[in-house]
């Protein structure tokens, strides 16, 4: 076993070396057995793209706030520049790294906000009855085989009116869904409790018992931990829900490695929101084991990542997709970095420096270099590494590499 591990490590290190001593370093090409989690930096919203161990491809969200030039000072500008739309940059990135360019097995949407869906402000005209931005542009240029959102087909939770009010792209999104369905795309509602909705498609047998995606939360309901059983996390008026409260979330497990992504789920109340039942993260924390990689809920905003969640999960790596000047929020970063909350070491990554001035030198100094963040999990499901790719280079060269790390198991190496 020791010889096998050393050979795996040696191969991984060799694959990361540049072709010559003076040349740039590049991300190793995906190979069967590896799990790749790409956090694509655009400055305008969330987009995660994964290549699962058997080559199944999955994208979560494709947002575009519509602030390409940075006119709205609260939001960042498009990176690397605004010569292309966000959707076009996502497509370029996907086709560069996907084992199946132009084809995507799964697309899932966490919730209906523009930084996860797209915005009419920067939309391109389309030929099929919908404007193209974010999801609708990416899905026009890459064929989605299956798409999942939280509300299909009725879109009436908490109400259709509420969804349309919170998502300015909604009319175009629904037209996109109907057109793509007519072209053969499968459409489903996110199923809380399911471990089959995002299954391996191409060669699942070698990974039986080792790989699993469990849907744990959506629409104010959380998995109980048994079968497909769920329970409500609220007792009050659902008409007061903001869209973030309805976020879909999942836990992905590959061996000992665990990845958490629950969109913009709330973890505490805040006076600006009408509903004061927003602490859904504490319910989720009851289900969570130790988590290796976390995409912080609600971009690490002021009510994100409460102490209960952090003590339950004890994340090793945090990755923020930064498009707002206060993502992450300074108070939240202090909590995330506090060794009194949990003592184990942790690393912080962010796709852009949008929050640099807001955080100040001390908190900003906790972050690794910014860029596209790629987490590469080895076939043993016990070792992983983090790469930062240069957003401003056409060839996505590596600007930071963490080296190979071993997953903490029950808080220990």
N, C-alpha and C positions, 0 to 999 in steps of 0.2 A: 504493500500500500504506500509506503514511504517513497519507494522508487517511482511509483505511478504519479504521486503528487508532484515530485521534483521534476518529472518529465513534462507534466502539464504546465507547471510554472515556467520552466525553461522555454517551452514552445510559445507561451503567452508573451514572455519578455522579448523573445526573438521577433515575434510578429509585430511588436511595437517599435522595433528599431527602424530608423530611416534607412533608405537604400544606400546612402553614403554618409560619412561622418558629418559632412557639412550641410546635408539636405534636411528638409522639414520632416517632422514625425506625423504619421497619419493613423487614423483609427483602424485597427485590424478589421479586415473584412469578416462579416458574419459567417460563422460555420455552424453546422448542425450541432445541437447540444448546448449552445450558448443562448442566453437571454440578453437582449439589448433593450434598454429603456432610454429613448432619445427625448430630451426635453428641449424643444425647438424654441430658440430665442427670436422673437420678432419685435418686441417692444410694444405690441398691441393686443396681447391676450395669450391665452393658454393653448398649447398644442403638444400633446405627448404622443410619440409614435414608438411602437414596440415591435420587435421581431422575437417571437416566442421560440422555444427550443427546437421545434420541428419545422420552423419556417413560416408558421402562421403569422400574419401581419395584422396589427390592431392600432388604430389611432383614436385618441380620446380628445375631443374638442378641437376646434380650429377657429379661434376667436380673432376678431379685428375690431378694435374700439372705434376706428375711423378718425384717428388723430395723427395722420401720417406725417405731418410737418411739425407737430408739437405745438400747434396753435393754442390748444387748451393747456394751460400751465400745470394742471393737476395730473396730466397724463404724459407719458413718454412719447417720443416719436418712433416711427418705423425704423428698424435697423435691418440691414446695414444702411439703407437710405430709402427714399420713396420713389425710386426709379421703377419699381415693380410694386404691385399690391402685396399685402400679407399672404393672401391665398397663393399667389404665384411663387413667393419665396418658400412657402410650405411644400408646394408641389416639387419645386427644384430639389429641396432637401430630401424629400421622400424618395424621389426617383434616383437620387444619387446613392442612397444607402439601402434601399429596399431590395430584397432578393427577387421581388416581382414588380418592377417598375410599371406604373400605370394600372396596377391591380391592387386592391386592398380587401382583405378578408372581412375585417370588422371595422366599423366606425361607430363610436358611442359618444353621446352628448350628455354631459353631466347636468346641465340646466340651461334655461333660456335667458341668458344675458349676453350682450354683444361681445364681451371679451372672451366668450366661449363659442358664440355662433357666428358673428360677423355683423357689419353695420351698413346701412344704405348710404352712409356718407362717402364711402370710398368704393362703392359697388361699381362693377363693370356691367354694361348691358348684356343681356343673354338672348338666346334664340328660342328658348323653351318656356317662356312665360314667367321668368323670375330673374331678378337682379342677382349678380354673382359677387358675393363677398364672403370671406371666411369659408364656412362649410359649403355653401352653395357653389363657390368657385372651385374649391378643392375637389368636390364631388363631380363637378363638370369635367375636370381634367384627369381625374383618377377614378376608375370604376370601383364603386363600393359594392361588394357582394352582399353584405348584410349591414343594416344600420339599426341602432337601438337608441331610443330616447325615453324620457321618464313618463310621457303622457300619451303616446300613440295608442289608439287612433282618435280618441275623443278630445284630447287636449282641453279637459274641463276641470282639472284640479290645480289650484283651488277654484278657478273658473276660467273660461276661455277669455273673458274680458281682461282678467288679471294678467294672464300670460301675454296677451297682445300689448298691454300697457307697459310691461317691463321689457319687452323685446321688440325693438323697432324693425327687425328683419323678419318677423314672424310670418307675415303674408307671403313673402318670397320663399321662406323656408318650407312652408306647407306646399307651395306650388312645386318646389324642388323635389320634395318627398314623393308627391304624386307622379311627377314625370319620371323620376328614377325607378319607381315601382313599375311603371308601364314598360320600362326597359329591362326589367328582370331583377331589380334589387329587392331583396327580402327586407321587410320592415317589422320590428318588434318593439314591444314595451319592455322596459327594464324590469326584470323579475327579482325582487328582493328574496334572498334565501337560495337562489339558484347557484349551482356550481357547474352547470352545463351550458349556460348561455354564451360563454366565451371559452369554449373548449378548443383543444388542439385539433386541427383539421387534417393535417397532411401525413403525420406519422405518430399518432398518440401513444401507441403501445409501449415504447421504451420508457415513457415518462409516467406511466400509471402509478399512482400513489406518491409521486414526487412533485408533480405540477398540478396546481389548481387555482382557479379564479373563483372566489366566493363573493357574490353580490350581497352587501350587508345593509344598505340603507337607501331609501328614496321616498319622496312624497310623505315625509313625516312618519314613516314606518321603518322599523329596524328588525333585523333577523334575530330570532330568539336563541340561536345556536343549535336548534333541533330541526332537522328536515327542511321543509319550506315554510315553517311557522314564522309569523311576524307579529309584532305588537306596535301599537301607536305610541308615539313619544310625546303626545300632546293631549290636552283635554278641552282646549278653548276653541275660539272661532277661527276656522281655517281661512276665512276671507282676509284676516289680518296678516297672513303669511307673506313674507317677501320671498322672492324667487330662490334666493340662496338656501333657504330652509328646506327646499324640495330636492336638493342636489342628490344625484345618484353617487354611490360610492362602493368600492370593492377592496378586497384584500387579495393580492396575488402572492402565491407561495411557490417557490422553486427550491426544493430541498429545505435548507435552513434559512434561506433568504426570503424575506417578506417585504412586499411593497404595498404602501397605503396611498390611495387616491380617492378622496370623497368630495371632489369639486370645491364648492364654497360653503360647505356645511358650517353652521354656527356653533360656537362653543360657549356662548354667554350672551346675556341681554345687554342692550345698548339703547339709550333713550330715543335715538332717532328712528328706531324701528317700532312699528305699531304693536306687533306681537311681542310679548315678554315671555315667550316659551321657546327661546331660540337656542337653548343649550342642548342641542342634539348630540354634540360630540361626546358628552359624558355617557350617553347610552351606548354609543359606538365603542367607547373605551372599555366597557365591560366585556366586549367580544374580542378585543385585540390582544394578541400575544406580543412578545418583543418584536418590534418592527425595525428592519434594517434601513429602509429608505422611505421617507415621508415627503409627499408633496403637501405642505402645510395648508390646512383648510383656510378658505377665503384669503389666500395669498399672504397669510401671516398678518392680517389686519388686527385691529385693537382687541377684538373679542375672539381671536383665533388661538387654538392650541392651549387649552386650559391646563392647569396643573394636574388634574386627574388623568387626562389623556396622556400627558407627558410621562407621568409616573408609571402608567400602565404599559406604554409602548417603548420608552427609553430609546428613541431613534438614534441610529449611528450617523445617518446622512440626511440633511434637509436640502431640498431643491425648491427654490422659489422661481416662479415665472413672473418676472417683474415688468409691469406696464403702467402702474400708478406710482406717483412719487412717494407714497407712504406704504408701499408694499415691498418689504415688510414694515410694520409699525414699530417704532423704537421701543415702546413698552413691551411689546410681544417679544422682540429680539432679546431683551434683557431676561425675560422668563425662559426662553429657549436655551439661553447660554448659561443659566444659573446652575451651578453644580449642586446647590441645595435641593433643587427640584429632582434631579437624579444625577448620580456622581460620574457615570461613565463618559468617556470622551465622545465628541460629536464633531461633525464637519458641516459647514454652511456653504452653499452654492447659490448663485442667482444668475439669471440669464442676461440681465442688463444692470447698469449702474443707476437706474432710475431713482433709487432711494438714497443715493450716496450722501447728498447734502443733508437730507432729513435725518439720517442715522448718525452723522458725525463721525469723526476719525476713529474713536474707540470701537464703536459697534461695527463700522464698515471694515475695520481691520480684522474682524473675525472671518470674513469671506475669502474664498479662493478667487482666482481670476474669473471674470464674467465671460459668457459665451454660450454656445449650445452645450448642454450638459448631458453626457452619455454615461450611463451605468451599465457595465458589462459583467454579467454574472456567469461564472464558469460552469461547465457541465456537472461538476460535483455538487452544485447548489450550496457550496460552503465558502467559496472564495469569489471576490468581486473586485472591480477597480472602477475608478471614476475618471473620465476624460472631459476636458473642456476644449471645445473646438472653436476656432476663430470665426466669429460672425462676419468679419470684414474681409476675409479671403475667399476667393471663388472655389478653392479646393478643400475647404473645411479642415485645414491643418490643425494639429494638436498644439495647444498652448499651455496645457497643464495636464499632468498625469499623476494620479494619487499613488500609483504602485498597487500591487496586489494585496488585498486585505482579507482577513478571515472573519466571517460572520460571528458575532457574539451569540452564544447559545445560553439562554437563561441568564443573560447578563455577563457571561464569562466567555473568554476566547476558547 
